[in-house]
Amino acid sequence: MILEDGFSTSALEDSVLVIPTIAVGNLPQLSTDLLLHTFNFQKVATLNDEFLFPFASPVDHSIMKQQPAGISFAIEVYYSIDHHVTLVQQRSPIIPGFVESHVKEVIVQFVKAANPQHVLILDSSDSALVEGMPQGNVQVHTSEDLLRESFSSLLIDKDSARVFSDAESRFSEQTRALEKLLKPYANIVVLESFVYEGDNFFDAKALASKVVEMLNLPKAVFETPASWLGVYGDKPIPSAMEDGLYG
């Protein structure tokens, strides 16, 4: 883990940590993008990416703001001092066969250093494989013990929350590893969204809205990141030959 200059992980203690997983439609990453740019999170650390496919890009930014200098890496940590919320953004898939290694050697080590109060895992499942589950529906999963507690940091509707065992077979491999390996270090809640592969921008806003509700963040119009431009045909068709087929 490489911390930004002057930052200490002690600032993250007792925060709520949001972790997106690699799942259907990349929905967790899209939802994290919205939270990251809407609530002005600041980058505080870069995590070890040895178990992820190589990745580097210009720094993503809200389309309402100027392009910042620098480079984004495969997995980074962001923090909001105003809301005491920490976000992990993972921009690259885990190399097959290394999911548990990534969780154990990277995420668990970070959680032990940061000591968050709750960990909110974002996951997505295929609506087509669950009978009667409308697209965009978000379910909350937690443990039976946590359902009996009063949450000081998360607003959970106990009547609609479900226990992990009801859905573990649907969870992504990464979520199952996180749920198993993070149990000793924090209270864990999984938000599972049901989607189809395709244009998932609307679904991302629905999942991000659920996070906003649970964390009691102020309601705001989500700011679209520049990385979304050109996705799902959301880009003008190139008219000049020099633009090439993929413009």
N, C-alpha and C positions, 0 to 999 in steps of 0.2 A: 504494500500500500504506500502510495506517495501522497503526502498531504500538501495542500497549498500552503504557501509561505505564511507563517504566523498562526496557522489553525491547529487546534488540538481536538482530538476525539472526545475529550471530556465535555465539550460543548454539546455533544449529541446525547449525553446520558439522560435516560428517562423520556426521550423523544418517541414519536411514533415513526417507525421505519417502514417505508413502502417499497416492496420488491416486485418488479414485473418478471414474469416467466416467459420463455419462448413457447408460444402456444398458437392455437388456431387463429389465422388472420393477423398475427402479430399484434393482436388487440391490446395486450398489456403494455407493450412499448408505446403504442399510439396514445393510450390514455395517460401514460406517464409523461409523454411529450406535452400534452395539454396542461397538466398540473405544473410541470416544470416552467413553462413559459408564461402561464397566466398569473402565477403567484410569486414570480420573481425570485426563484431559488438561485442560490449562488453555488458554484462548483467548489467543493472543499477537498476532494481527494480523487485519485485515480487508482483503481484496484488492479490486481494481478490478472492479466488476460491470457496466461499460458495455456488454458484449456479452451479458449475460444478461437474461432477462425480469425485470422489477421484482419484488422480494421483500422482505418484512420480517415478522417474527413475534415473539411472546414467546420468551424464551430457553428452548430445550429442556432437559430435565433427566431424570435417572433417576427412575422412579416411586418409588424408595426414598428420594428426597430432596425437600426443599422447592423450590418454584418460585423461582428467583433473579430478581432485578430486571434490567431491561435489555431489549435488542432483539437478535434474531439477524438477520444480513444474508445476502445470496445466496451469498457465498463467504467462508469464514473459515479461519484457520489455528490449529491447536492443537498443543501440545507437551507431551510427558511428560519431565520432567527425570530421573525414575527410570529410564526405559528408553531415553532418547535417541532417541525416535521422534517424528516430526512428521506430523501429519495435516492434509490439506486436506479440508474438507467443503463441497461445492457443492450448494446446496439448490434451485437454479433452473436450468432448461434454457438452453442457448445459443441465441440468436436465429438462426434458419436463415440460412445463408450466412456466418456469422461464427465458425465453429469454429476455423479456422486463425488468425484475428486474435486470438481469445481466448487460444489457446495461446501464440502468439508474443509478444503484448504484455502478457499477465498472468502466465501460468504460467512461461514461460521467464525472464522478468525476476525473478520470485520465486526460482526455482531458482538463478539466477546470484547473487543476494544471499545465499541461504541456504547454498549450496555443500554439498548433501547427498552422502553417499557412494554411496547407492543410491536409485533411485526405483522404488517398487512400484506399478504401475498396476492397478487393479481394473476388470474388464470382465465383461460377461455376454452370452451368445449364446443363441439360440432352440434348445432341444433338438430341436424338431420338424424342424429343417432339417439336422440332422447325424445320419446313420444310425448306429444302435447306440450312441448317447450317452445314458446314463441321466441323468435330472434330478438336479441337485445335484452332479454330477461337476465337479471343479475341475482344470484343466490349468495347468501352469507353462510359460511361454514366455520364452526368453532368447536371447542371441546365441551363436553357436558359440564365439566367443572366450571368453565368460564361462563357458561350460560347462567349459572347460579350466582355469579358474582355481580357486583355493581361496577360498571366500567367508568373510570374517571376520565379517560381520554377518548373513548370510542362510543359513538351513539349507535347501539345495536338494538334492533327490534327483536326482542327475545321470542316473540310469537312466530316470527318468520325465519329465524336462524335455524340452521341444521347442523348436526354433528358431523365431524369429519368422515366417520365410517359410512355415512349414507352415500358419499360421492367419491371416495378415494380411487375407485377403479376408473373414474372418468378423468381425474386430475392428470395434468401433464407429468412426465417423468421428473421434471425439475421441481414441480410443486411437491410431489411425494417425497423427494429427497430433502427439500427444505423443511417440510412438516416433521419429518423424522429426526433430522439432525439439529434443528433449532429448538426443539422442545425444552431442553435443559436451560436455555438462556433467555427466553422471552415468551410472553403470551402470544399465541399465533391465531390469526383469523385469515381465512381464504375467501376472496371475492371471486366467484365463478360466473363468467358471462357466457351466454349461449349465442353463437353466431354461425353464419355460413361464410366460407371463403369468398372474398370479393371486395367490394367497396365497403369498408368497415369504419368510415369516418363517423357516421352517426352512432354506431355501436360504441366507438371509443368515447364519444361525448357522454353516452349513457353511463358507461363504467366510471369515467372520471367524475361524473355528477354524484354517483354513489359514494365515491371516496370523499368528495367534498362534504356530503351529508354526514358521513360517519365521523369525519375528523372535525366537524363543526367549523369548517372554513367559511369565510364570507362568500356569498353568492356573487358570481362574476361571469362576464361573457368570456368564454374560452378564446385565447389567442392562438391562432394557427401558426405552427412553426414553418419556416421556409422549406424544410425537408419534405413537407407534404405536397409542395407544388410540383405538378407534373405527374403525380400518382393517379391511377385510375382515369387517365385521359384528361386530367385537370390542367391542361397546358395547350396553348395555341399550336395548331399544326404548322410546322416549318414550311415557309414558302420559297426559300432560296435553295438552290442546288447544293451550295456549300454546307448547308446544315446537315445533309446526309439523311439517311433513312430514319435514324434515331434521334436526330435533332438535338 
